[in-house]
C-alpha cells in the first residue's frame, strides 16, 4: 500500500450531552485537522541543490516543481472520503454535502500544493459541491504558517543556536558520524556504484558539517552539510515512492522499500534535531497554536472568538499546511 507522506494533527472537542439521566454521554462538537500537503515533486531549489550529487539526472515529473501531483490529489480525496465516513458516523456531519458545506471550513497555506490538497480533501468530504478554500494569494508568506518569514515575532537567534548545539553535543560532525552507514548507502544510490564520483559531481560525505542560519526559520540555526543533504534526498525518494511510480523510477531503480526505510533515518534524525527542538518549535509554531486554541475556545463557547479559524458554525476545520510548522 502506498500513502501520501505527511503530518496529521487531530484535535477534537467533546462536550456533555444532555442533562439528568445519560448526562455522562458526550457529543462531538468540533474537530480540527492540521494536515500536511499531499505528494509533490521536489521544489526547484531542491532540484538545483541535489543535482551535483547524483550521477544521473533527477527524474522529470508531470507537474511543475513543488506542485501537487494528480496521484497526490487522489490520495487527499480518499482521505476526505474517510473523514466523511468517520464523522458522519460520529454525528458531526450529516453525510449530505449540501447541509455539511456550512459545517466544514477550509484554510490553506498560499502554495499551490496546499490549496490543491485542501480541494482534494473537499472533493472527498463534499462530493459534487463547489468549495472555497481560504488562503492568501500569490504564494505570500502567511503568518499563520510562516510567522518568522512573515516577520511576525523576533526569534532569539543565540538561544536557538545554543539549543541546537546542546542537542548535538556541540559538534555538527557528531550526528554525521552516527549516520555514517545511511550516508554511505545514500552515496551508492546517488552514484549507482561505490568509489569516486564522476567528473563534475560531489560526494555528500565530502561536504562540511556545520551550523548555519536557516532562512526558512527566521535565520535560526540549523544543520548544514551531509545530514541536510541526506534529509532532502531521502524525502525526494519518498515522494517518488508515494506517487506510485514504477520501481524502476524510484531512486533510478535502486531504492526499494527496505532501502527507503534505511535512508529515511537521515530525514528523521535531521528533523528531530532541528524542527523538534523545543525553542525553535515554539518560535515557528506558537502563532498557529494560538489560533488553534482560539478555534477550540470558539467551539466550546459556540460564539465568535477573535483569532479563531472559521466561524462558530464550523464543526470540522481543515487546515492544509506547509511542513515548516
C-alpha positions in Angstrom: 0.0 0.0 0.0 1.3 3.5 -0.8 0.3 6.5 1.1 0.9 10.2 1.0 3.7 11.4 3.3 2.7 14.0 5.8 1.8 15.1 9.2 -1.8 15.0 10.6 -2.8 16.6 13.8 -6.3 15.9 15.1 -7.9 18.0 17.9 -11.4 17.0 19.0 -13.7 18.9 21.3 -16.2 16.9 23.3 -19.0 18.4 25.3 -21.5 16.9 27.8 -24.7 15.8 26.0 -28.0 16.4 27.8 -28.8 16.6 31.5 -30.1 14.1 34.1 -30.1 10.5 33.0 -27.4 9.8 30.4 -25.7 13.2 31.1 -22.4 11.4 31.2 -22.6 10.8 27.4 -20.6 13.2 25.3 -21.3 14.9 22.0 -18.6 15.6 19.4 -18.7 19.3 18.8 -15.6 20.2 16.8 -12.8 18.5 15.1 -9.7 20.3 13.8 -7.4 18.6 11.3 -4.0 20.1 10.6 -2.7 18.2 7.6 0.5 18.5 5.5 0.0 18.7 1.8 -0.1 15.6 -0.5 2.6 14.2 -2.8 4.6 16.7 -4.8 7.8 16.7 -6.9 10.9 18.2 -5.3 10.9 22.0 -5.3 13.1 23.9 -7.8 15.6 24.8 -5.1 15.9 21.2 -4.0 16.4 20.1 -7.7 19.2 22.5 -8.2 20.9 21.7 -4.9 20.7 17.9 -5.2 21.8 17.7 -8.9 25.6 17.9 -8.0 25.5 14.7 -6.0 23.7 12.3 -8.5 25.4 10.6 -11.4 22.1 10.6 -13.4 19.6 13.5 -13.9 16.8 13.7 -11.3 13.6 12.4 -12.9 11.1 14.7 -14.6 7.6 14.9 -13.2 4.2 15.6 -14.9 3.6 18.8 -12.9 5.9 21.8 -12.1 8.4 21.6 -9.3 6.6 21.7 -5.9 3.1 21.3 -7.3 0.6 18.6 -6.1 0.6 15.6 -8.4 -2.6 14.0 -9.8 -1.9 11.0 -7.6 -1.3 13.2 -4.6 -4.6 14.9 -5.1 -6.4 11.5 -5.5 -4.9 10.4 -2.2 -6.1 13.5 -0.5 -9.6 12.9 -1.9 -9.5 9.3 -0.4 -8.6 10.9 2.9 -11.5 13.2 2.6 -13.9 10.3 1.9 -12.5 8.6 5.1 -13.2 11.8 7.1 -16.7 12.0 5.7 -17.5 8.4 6.7 -16.0 8.7 10.2 -17.5 12.0 11.1 -20.9 11.1 9.7 -20.9 8.0 11.9 -19.9 10.2 14.9 -22.7 12.6 14.2 -20.5 15.6 13.5 -21.6 15.6 9.8 -24.9 14.5 8.2 -23.5 12.9 5.1 -25.4 15.3 2.9 -23.0 17.5 1.1 -25.4 20.4 0.8 -26.0 20.5 4.6 -22.5 19.7 5.6 -20.9 22.5 3.5 -21.8 25.1 6.2 -20.2 22.8 8.8 -16.8 22.5 7.2 -14.2 25.3 6.9 -11.1 25.0 4.8 -7.9 27.1 5.4 -4.7 26.6 3.5 -1.2 27.9 3.1 -0.7 30.0 0.0 1.3 27.4 -2.0 -0.4 25.6 -4.9 0.1 22.3 -3.3 -1.5 23.2 0.0 -4.5 24.8 -1.7 -5.0 21.8 -4.1 -4.6 19.4 -1.1 -7.4 21.2 0.6 -9.5 20.9 -2.5 -8.7 17.2 -2.7 -9.9 16.7 0.8 -13.0 18.8 0.0 -13.8 16.6 -3.0 -14.0 13.6 -0.7 -15.8 15.4 2.1 -18.3 17.3 0.0 -18.7 15.3 -3.3 -20.0 17.3 -6.2 -20.1 20.5 -4.2 -18.0 23.6 -5.0 -15.8 24.7 -2.1 -14.0 27.9 -1.2 -10.6 27.4 0.4 -9.4 30.4 2.4 -5.8 31.3 1.6 -3.6 34.2 0.9 -3.0 35.0 -2.8 0.2 34.7 -4.8 2.3 32.5 -2.6 2.6 35.2 0.0 4.2 34.3 3.3 1.2 33.6 5.6 1.9 34.4 9.2 -0.4 31.7 10.3 2.1 29.1 9.0 5.3 31.1 8.5 5.3 33.7 11.2 9.0 34.3 11.1 9.2 34.5 7.3 6.3 37.0 7.5 8.3 39.0 10.1 5.9 38.3 13.0 7.9 37.9 16.1 11.7 38.1 16.7 13.3 34.8 17.5 16.3 34.7 19.9 18.9 33.5 17.5 21.5 33.0 20.2 19.2 30.8 22.2 18.2 28.8 19.1 21.8 28.1 18.3 22.7 27.2 21.9 19.8 24.8 21.9 20.9 23.1 18.7 24.5 22.8 19.9 23.3 21.2 23.1 21.3 18.6 21.2 24.3 17.6 19.0 27.0 17.7 21.7 28.5 20.9 20.5 29.9 19.5 17.2 27.9 19.3 13.9 30.1 16.3 12.9 28.8 14.1 15.7 25.4 13.2 14.1 27.0 12.9 10.7 29.4 10.2 12.1 26.5 8.5 13.8 24.7 8.3 10.4 27.7 7.1 8.5 26.1 3.8 7.3 23.0 5.6 6.0 25.1 8.3 4.3 27.2 5.6 2.6 24.1 3.9 1.4 22.8 7.2 0.0 26.0 7.8 -1.9 25.7 4.3 -3.5 22.2 5.2 -4.6 23.1 8.6 -5.9 26.2 7.3 -7.9 25.0 3.9 -8.7 28.3 2.4 -7.5 31.0 2.7 -4.9 34.1 4.7 -5.5 34.9 8.2 -6.6 32.1 10.4 -8.1 32.1 11.2 -11.9 33.7 14.3 -13.1 31.7 17.4 -12.1 29.9 15.5 -9.2 30.5 15.6 -5.5 30.3 13.2 -2.6 27.7 14.0 0.1 30.2 12.9 2.7 32.7 15.5 1.4 30.6 18.4 2.5 31.5 20.2 5.7 29.1 19.6 8.6 28.3 23.0 10.2 25.7 25.0 12.0 24.3 27.7 9.7 21.3 30.1 9.7 18.1 28.8 8.2 16.3 31.5 6.1 13.1 29.5 6.3 13.1 29.8 10.1 14.0 33.4 10.6 17.7 32.7 10.4 17.6 30.4 13.4 20.4 27.8 13.5 20.1 24.6 11.5 22.5 21.8 10.5 24.1 22.3 7.0 26.1 19.7 5.2 25.7 15.9 4.8 22.7 15.5 7.2 20.7 18.2 5.5 21.5 16.8 2.0 20.6 13.3 3.2 17.3 14.6 4.6 16.4 16.3 1.2 17.4 13.3 -0.9 15.6 10.8 1.3 12.5 13.0 1.1 12.7 13.1 -2.7 12.9 9.3 -2.9 9.9 9.1 -0.5 7.9 11.4 -2.8 8.8 9.2 -5.8 7.7 6.1 -3.9 4.4 7.6 -2.6 3.5 8.9 -6.0 3.2 5.2 -7.0 5.9 5.5 -9.6 7.2 2.2 -11.2 10.0 0.6 -9.1 12.5 1.4 -11.9 11.8 5.2 -11.4 12.3 5.3 -7.6 15.9 6.3 -7.0 16.8 5.2 -10.5 15.6 1.7 -9.7 17.9 1.5 -6.7 15.5 2.3 -3.9 13.2 -0.4 -2.8 11.1 -0.2 0.3 13.8 -1.6 2.6 16.4 0.8 1.2 13.9 3.7 1.5 13.3 2.9 5.2 17.1 2.9 5.8 17.5 6.3 4.1 14.6 7.8 5.9 16.7 7.6 9.1 18.5 10.6 7.7 15.3 12.6 7.3 14.1 11.6 10.7 17.3 12.4 12.6 17.7 15.8 10.8 14.1 16.7 11.6 14.3 15.6 15.2 17.5 17.5 15.9 16.2 20.7 14.2 12.5 21.0 13.8 11.5 19.4 17.1 14.0 21.5 19.2 11.6 23.0 21.8 12.6 26.7 21.4 12.6 26.5 17.6 9.3 24.7 17.6 7.7 27.3 19.8 9.1 30.2 17.8 7.9 28.7 14.5 4.5 27.3 15.5 3.2 29.3 18.5 1.3 31.7 16.3 -0.6 28.8 14.6 -1.1 27.2 18.0 -2.7 30.3 19.4 -5.2 30.3 16.6 -6.0 26.6 17.1 -6.6 27.3 20.7 -8.9 30.2 19.8 -10.8 27.8 17.5 -11.3 25.3 20.3 -12.5 28.1 22.6 -15.0 29.2 19.9 -16.3 25.6 19.6 -16.7 25.4 23.3 -18.5 28.7 23.7 -20.4 28.4 20.4 -19.9 32.1 19.7 -17.2 34.1 17.8 -13.7 34.2 19.4 -11.1 36.6 18.0 -8.4 34.7 16.1 -10.4 31.5 15.6 -10.1 29.7 12.3 -13.6 29.7 10.7 -16.9 30.8 12.3 -18.9 29.3 15.1 -20.9 27.2 12.7 -17.9 25.2 11.7 -17.8 21.7 13.1 -14.9 20.4 11.1 -11.9 22.8 10.5 -9.4 21.6 7.9 -6.0 23.3 7.9 -3.9 22.4 4.9 -0.4 23.4 5.9 3.2 23.5 4.8 5.8 21.4 6.5 7.6 24.3 8.2 5.4 24.1 11.3 
